[in-house]
Amino acid sequence: MQHIEQTGVRTGKLADDLIQMLGRVVVGQERVIQELLVALLARGHVLLEGVPGTAKTLLVRALGVCLGMEFKRIQMTPDLMPSDIVGTNVFDLASNTFNLRKGPIFTGLLLADEINRAPAKTQSALLEGMQERQVTIDGITHPLDPNFTVFATQNPIEYEGTYPLPEAQLDRFVLKVIVDYLSEQEEDELLSRYNSGFDAMDLAAAGLAPVATADDLAACRAEILAVNIEDKLLHYVSQITRATRQSPSLVVGCSPRASVMLLQTSKVLAALRGRGYVIPDDVKDMAAPTLRHRVVLRPEADIEGLTPDEIIMTALAAVPVPR
């Protein structure tokens, strides 16, 4: 029992240190920061959805600084080619050989801005790297950073000139995180900071510094593996995803992979909260971000204004919570 109680201490401290450090440059968004960290520790990728101007780029860039990881950004456009992401071999006349010119995918944290503006072939090149953590260029496989993580953004209100991600590709993201507007108090604080000279392009001036290393992330992931979850909670996870398959408002419910992802993210959240065991609230809190992009609404449900989150909440309400 002593081992179980100690599990999660290191991961919980990492979460506290990150939230405190990121608070120097990002106002509010504690839920978003927590969910990004859940995905990172679960070795998954994140789809960020929010209107422009909600600090998505700033948040990911600052996260890279706090974790001591290299950060790169790609602006996805309709004319973007796969080679613009993965790189290409360039002939060197001096040495009479081909040299690899690496693309921006060779990094730690990659922000793919407006991923739904890139054509399908380019999206596939990125998603291959996400799935395999390696890319193939001219028949040669090149490994990516072991901690390689993609944060892809999309605008929820603009659809003209976009290439929506197919359901099979959406399923590759462990979480879909909604970045909402700040509260009135938080927005006032944001304005006060900028009025006092805050510059979002100069993170060093704000005192942002690394609070963790790659070894720390590896230690936290090992700690998460030791998080305990009882059999009745495993059944609770599967019952939630199975309930979505029976929803009359959905064309497609959650797959078995969704069950696995909900299990993993619930264990990470428990560790982030400093616990060595999962409780039902961990599962409930991770249900929406883990499942919302893995369901497909019926046209009539969409017309009625139903959202994936509402249907997931209905599924949660229909499944008895284990005692």
N, C-alpha and C positions, 0 to 999 in steps of 0.2 A: 504493500500500500504506500510505503514511503517513496518508492520509485515513481509511482503514478502521480503522487502529489508534486514531486519535483519536476516532472516532465512539463514543459511549457514555460518554465521560468525564463530561460534564455530568449525564447521566441517572443514572449510577452515584453521583455525589456527592449528587444529590438524594435517592436512596434511603438512603444512609448517614446524611445529615442528618436525614431523617424518622424513621428507626428510632431514632436516638439521642435525638431530641426526644420522640418518643412513649414511649420507655422511662421518661420521668419520671412518667408516669401509668398506663401499661399494662405489666403484668408479663408477660414472655414474648410469645408470639403473633407471633414474627418472620415465620413463614411466612405467617400471615394478613395481616399488614401488607404484605408483599411482593406478595401476590396482589391485595389491594385497590389497590395502586399500579399494578400491571399493568393492571387493568381501567380505572382512571382515565386512564392514559396511552394506552390503546387506545380511548378515548372510548366505553367500554361501561359496563354496569350490572352489579350484583352481587347474587346471591341468597345470603344468609348463613344457614346452618343450624346451629343449636346450641341446647342446652337453656338455659332462663333462668339468668341469673347468670354468664354467661361473658364479660361486658364488651363485648358487641356494640355497644350504644348508646354507651358511653363511648369505644370505639375510633373510631367514625365521627365523634362530636362532637369528639374530640381531633384527628382528621385534618383536620376543617374549620378548626380554629384554626391548625394548622401550615401549612395552605395558604392562609390568609387568605380562606377562603370562608365564605359564610353557610350556616348549618346550621339545618334545621328537621326536626321529627319528627311523624309522623302515627301515631296508634294506630288500626290498621285494625279495624273492628268490623262486625258484620252489618248494622247500621242506617246505615252510612256511605253518603252519596250522592255521585255524581260532583262535584256543585257544592261539596261540602265539601273537595274536593281542588283543583279548578281555579279555583274562585271563582264569583262571580255578579255580574250588574249590579243595582245598587240605585238606586231612584229617589230623587233629592234634591229635596225640595219647594222649597227655597230657590232653586235654579237651574233647576228644572223640567226637569232632564235626568237621564239614567241614568249613574251612575258605576260603574266596575269596582272591585269589592272582590276583590282578588286572593287566591287560595287559597295554601296552603303549598307548592304545586308551583313557585311563583315563588321559587326559591332556588338556591344552588349545589349543596349536598349535601342530599339528602332521605332520611331514614330512614323507610321504610314498615314499621312494626313489625307482625309477624304478618300479612303480606299475604294469607295464605290464609284469614283470617277475614272479609275483605271480599267482598261478592257480586260476581258476574261483571261486572256493568255498571260498578261502581266500579273493579274491577281494570282493565277496558278503558280507562277514562278515564286512569288512571295510565300504562298501557302505551302509549297513543297519544302522550303527552308524552315517554316514553322513546324511542320510535322516531323521532318527527319533531322533537323538541326545540321543539315549539310546541303550543299548545292552541287550540281553537276554542270561543268562548263567544258564544252568540246569533249565530252566523254570522260573527263577526269573529275573525281569527287573531291570536294574541298570541305573540311569540317568547319562549322561555325563555332563561335564562343559557347562554351558549355552552359552559360547562363543567358544565352540569347533569348530575348523576349520581345515580342511585337506588341505595340500599343497602336491599334488602328482606330482612326476616328471616322465618323460619318455624321453628316448634318441631317437631322430628322425632318427638316422642312423643305429641302431642295431635292427634287427628283429629276428635273430636266437635265439631260446630258449625263446621266449616271448609268452604271452597270450594277444593279443590285446583286449582292452576293447570294449564290444559290444556297439552299438549306444545308447541303452536304458540306459546303465550305464554312458556313456560319458555325456548324457543329465543331469545327476545329478550335474555336475560341472557348476557353474554359469559362469566361465570364463576359457578360455584356453589362457594362457599367453606365448608368445614366448620370450625366453631369448636369445638375440642375442649377438654377439661379441661386445666388446668395440670398440670405435673409436680409431684412432691412438694416439690422444692426451690423451685419458682416459687410454689407456694401458701404455703409458709412465708414467702417474701419478701413476698407480698401481705399476709399477716397482720401482719408486722412493720411495714409501711408504715402500715396503718390504726391499729395500736397507737401509732405515733409521731405520729398526728394527721392523716394524709392524708384529704382530703375530695374525693370524686369530683365533687362539684358545684362546687368552686372550683378550676378548672384554672389560673387565673392564679397562685394561691398556690403551685402546684407548679412554677411557672416556665415554663409552656407558652407558646410564642411562635411566630409565623410564621417559617418557614424558606424559603418560596418564594412566588412571586406567580403571577398568571395568565400573565404574560409568560414566566416560567420554565417553566411547563407547556407553553406553545406552543413554546418553544425545544427542550424535550426531545422533543416530538412530531415536530418537524422533524428532530431528530437520529435518531430511530427510523426515519424514512423512509429514511435513508441506510444503515441496517443491511443488510449483505449476507447473502444466503442462496443457496447453490449449488443448481443444478437437481436434483442427486441428493437434496438434503434436501427440496426441494419435493415430489419423488416420494415420499419417506419419509412426509411429512405425509399425502398422499392415500392411501397404502397403509394407514396406521393407521386412518383413518376408514372406508376400504372394508372393512377386516378386521372392523369391528364389524357391518357389514351382512351378513356371512356367518356370524355367531355363532349357533349353534343355541339359545342362551339368551335371545336378544333377539327381540321382535316387530318393533321398529323400531331400525335402526342410525343412525349419524350421517349427516346430510345434507351436501351440498356446502358449505352455509353453515358447518357445523362445521369443515370443512377450512380455510376462510378464517379463521375465528376462531382456530384453532390456529396457523395461520401468523402472524397478527398478534400473538398473545400470546407466541409464541416469540421474535419479534423484539424485543418490549418487554422480555422477561426478559433477553435477551442484552445490551441496552443498560443495564438496571439493574445487570447484573453487570460493567459497564464495558467491554464488548466491542462491536466494530463488525461482528460476524459471528455467525451462528447456528451452534451445534454440536448434535449429536444430544441431548445432555443437556438442552438448553433445551426441545426438543420433548417429551422424556419427562416433564420436570418439570411442564409445562403441560397434558399430556394429560388427567389426571384432573379437575382443576378446570374445564377447558374443555369436556369431553365428558360428564361424569357425569350431567348433567341433560338430555342430548339423546338418551338411549337409553331404550327401554321394555323392561323384562324380561318374559319369558313367565311366566304364573302359576306354572308348575311350578318355574321357576328361583327365583322369589321364595319359594315354599314351602321349597325346599331351603336357603334362607338365603344365596343368592348376592347379591352387591352389584354395582352398576354399576362401582365401582372395580376389583373383581376381574376383571370381564369386560374392562375396558379394559386392565388389566395383561396379561391373556391375549392380547389383540390386539397389544399392544406386543411381547410375547415371540415372536409368530408372524411379525413383520415383521423382515427382516434389517436391521441397523443399517449405514448407508452408512459406508464407510471414508474 
